[in-house]
Amino acid sequence: MLHVVHHPGYVVATGHPGTFPHDKYALVMQALGKSGAAMRVHTPDVMPREWLEAVHDPAYVDEVLGCAVPAAKQRRIGFAIDERISRRSQLSPGGTWLAAKLALQHGYAANSAGGSHHALADTGAGYCVFNDLALAAHRLIEEGSASRILILDLDVHQGDGTAALTAGRGDIFTLSIHAEKNFPARKARSSLDVGLADGTGDTGYLDALAGSLPTALDHFGPDLILLQAGVDPHADDKLGRLSLTDEGLAARDRFVAAEARRRGIPLASTLGGGYGADREAVALRHARTILTLSATIGAGAAA
């Protein structure tokens, strides 16, 4: 049984086209439905203000919740913060936390949104408002659901916000594998960063993954993996600078899931980046990642 966290509030209709695919979340759920996989959908709640303020500056939380984000911050985020976006920004970290709780129970679960890894303490950036990965990891440890969490960021862009928000913590390990010359121009320092050259394809990417993830898992010994499973390393992605094929992405996902399964580590995934004019093609890549992770981990054994 595939466990997916989704909320209708993830989908925000906009009256103008843009790079950020606001309808992607609905298209991903449609693709999962068409796959025929046995699936249970779980509905998240908004993340409580006090949980948000445990990681983000309370003044910034006030700005987002009150739809009073300064224009300069909205430009840095990449879209305006109205009531619908504000609510989605609270639902998404709630969804990542819930997916992690479900993963601890079933072995694997997916949030059909999330992966907002550029958000910093006092501002959003790069289409990210609140950092659901850092928020969920902090809350899970605070409440005793996990003691050591590895955040694996496979988006084409470095997880700078996640690295900054968890810097210095001995109970959270951040591993980012990304295009070195892509956004952000100024990188943060993850626990381990693997920057790849432009045009890196399947073989080079998989070699980098195999050369970093198993060692990090064995040395750090997490009891949970939070995966930012961006599909923007794909060769056809509008904002990517790598050259993975469909099979390369699938091999990436199988490898991650197999390493988690081999060690008995629950894994929760978030959507992350994926951009292009063909929204259905991007959504299908996300859906394939979720299905591959689920099939490889064998979540059905604990369903």
N, C-alpha and C positions, 0 to 999 in steps of 0.2 A: 504494500500500500504506500503510495506516494503522499506525503503530508506537505501541503502547500499553504502558506499564510497569504491571504489576500483580502483586500477591502475595496469596495466600490469607490471609496474616497481616494484611492491611489490614482484614479483616472480623473484628470482635470481637462475638460474641453477648453480649447483656446480658439479665439477668432482669427488668429494669424499664424502662419507657418514660422518655424524656427528650427535651429539646429537640435534643440532638446526635444525629444519625442514624448510629449506629454501623454500620448495615447498608447505608448508602448506596453504599459502594464495590462491593459485589456487585451491587447493582441497576443501577449504571451499566454494569458489564461485561455484564450481561444485555441492557440496552437497546442497547449497541453490537453485540452478537451478533445481535440481532433485526433490526438495520438492514440486514444483508446486505453491509456494507462489507468489502472485503478487508482483513484485519487480521492483524498479527503481534504476539503478546504476549511481552514481555520480562520476566524475573523479576529483581528487584533483590536485592542483599545489604543487610544492615544497614550503616549508616554506621559506620565504625570510630570508636572512642572518641577517638582523637587528632584526627580531623576534627571531631567534635562540640566538643571542647575548644578548637579554634582560634577558635570563635565564642562558645561558652557557657562560663560559669564552671565549672571542673572540679568544684567542690563540688556544683553543681546537677546536672551530668552524673552524678555519683556517686549522688545522690538518686534520679534517674530510673532508672538502670540497676540500682540496688539495691532499687527499689520502696520507698524510704524517704522519699518526698516529704512534707514537713510538711503537716498538715491545712490550714493557712492557704493554702498554695500550691495544694493540690488544690481548695480552694473557688474560688480565683482562676481555675484552669484550667477547672473546671466538671464534672469527674468524677474518680473515684479512679484512681490509678496502680497497677495490679497488673502481673503478669508479662506478660499479653497486651497491655495498653496500652503498657507499656514497650517491648516488642519492636516493636509497630506504630510507635511514635514513633522508633525507630531505622531501620526499614524505609522509612518515608515520605521522609526526606531522602535516603536512598540511592536511592530511586526518582526523585526530582527531579534528582539528579545524573546518573543513568543516562538519563533522558529528555533532558536537555540534551546529553549526549554523542551520543545518537541523532539529535537535531535537527541537530547540527553535521554529521552524516553524510548525513541524508536530507532536511533542510529543515524538517521538523516532527516532533515526537513529543509524546506526552501522558503525564503521570503520572496514574493513576486515583485518586490521593490527593494529599496535600500542600496547599500554600497556607496554611501555619500562620504567618500574618503578625503575630500578636499576641505570640508568644513573645519574651521579653527575655533578656538575658544570664544572669540568675540565677533566673529563674522563668518558668513558662508563664502563659498568660492566655487567656480567651476561647476555650476549646476547643483551644488550641494548646499543645503541649509543647515541641518543638524547632522552631526557625525554619528550615524546609527551604530557603526561598528564599535567605536570607542564607548558610546553610551551603553550598549548592550553588554560589552565586556565588563565595564565597571560595575554595572548593576548585578550581573550574574555572580561576580566575585563578592560583592558587598553582601548579597543575600545568602551566600554559601552554596549556590548551585554549582559553582566551579571554583577551583583554586588557582589554576594556571591555564591561560587561554592563549593560543597562537592565532593571530590574525594574518591570514595568507591573502595577499592582495595581488591578483593576477590581471587587473586592469592594465591597459596599455600606458596609463598615466600613473606616476608614482603616488602612493598614498601618503601625501605629505601631511595632511591634517591629522590622520590617524597616528602617524609617527610622532607628531608634535604633542598631541593630547595624551599620549601614553608614555612619553619619554621618561626614563628613569625608573619605571616600574619593573620590579622583578617578577611580577606575576602575569605580565602581558608581554608576549614576544611578537614583533611585527616583522614580517618578511614580504618585501615588495619586489616583484619581477616586472620590469617596465621598459619602455623605450627611453633610453637615456636622454635623448635630445627633444623629447616631447614635453608638453605642459606637465607640471609647472616648471618655469625656467629656473627658479631657485628651489632646489630639492631640500627636504628635511632629512633627518638621519633616522632611518628605521633601525631596528635591531640588526637586520641584515637587508641590504639593498643589492639587487642584481640588475644593473643597467645594461640594456641590449642595444646594439647598433641598429640604425635604420635598415629596414629591409630584412631583418632576421626572419628566417622561415621556420618550418616545422622542426627540422633536425636541430638547429641551433637553439631554438626555444626549449625543446624537450631535454636537450643536454643540460641547459642551465637549470631547469626545474629539477632534474634528477641529481644535479650536483649540489643542490642547496636544501631542498625540502626534507629528504630523509635525515640528513645530518641535524637540521634544526629540530625536527621532531624527536630524535633520539637524545640530543643534548638538553633540550628544554623540558621534554616530558609533559606536554599539555594534557589536560583531561577534556579539552574541547577545542575544535577548530572552527573559527569563523572565516568563511571564504568569501572574498570579494571576487565574484566570478565574471568579471567584465568580458564581453565578447569583442571588444574593440581592438585586440591584437589581430583580428582577421584582416586579410589583405584588402578586402573591399570596404573596410570601415572608413567613413569620412574623416574621422579625427585620429586615426591610428597611423603609425609609421612602421609597423611590423607587417609580416607577410604570411601569417598562418592561413592554412586552408581549413575547410570544414573538418577534414579528417585530423588535421593538426589540433584543432580545438577539442575534438572528441578524445584524442590521445592524451591531451593535457588533463582533461576532466577524469578520464579513466585512471590516469597515474595518481592524481591527487586522492581520489576515492579509494584506490587500492592501498595506498600508503596508510590512509586513515583506518581502513578495515583491518589491515594486517596487524595494526597496533591496538585495535579495539577502541579507537578514539571517535566519539561522536562528531559529526560535521553538520554545520548549518551554513547554507549558502545565501548570498544576496545577489541581486541582479547586476549592479555595476553598469559600466558604460557599454554602449553599442549605438552607432550613429550611421545614418544614411538615408537617402531619398526613398528607398524601398523599405518601408517600415515593417512590412510582413516578413521580409527576409531577415531583418534584424531580430524581430520577435521570435522567429523560428530558431535562430541560433541560440537565443536565451533558453527557449524551451528544450532544445536538444541537450544543452548543458545540464539542466535540471534532471532530465530523464536519464542521461548518462550517469550522473552522480548517484541517482537513486538505484539504478540497475546494478551498478558496480558495488556499491556498499551493501546492497541487499537489505534495504530497510524493511522489506516485507516480512523478514524473519521475526521482527519485533512488533509488527503491526497489531 
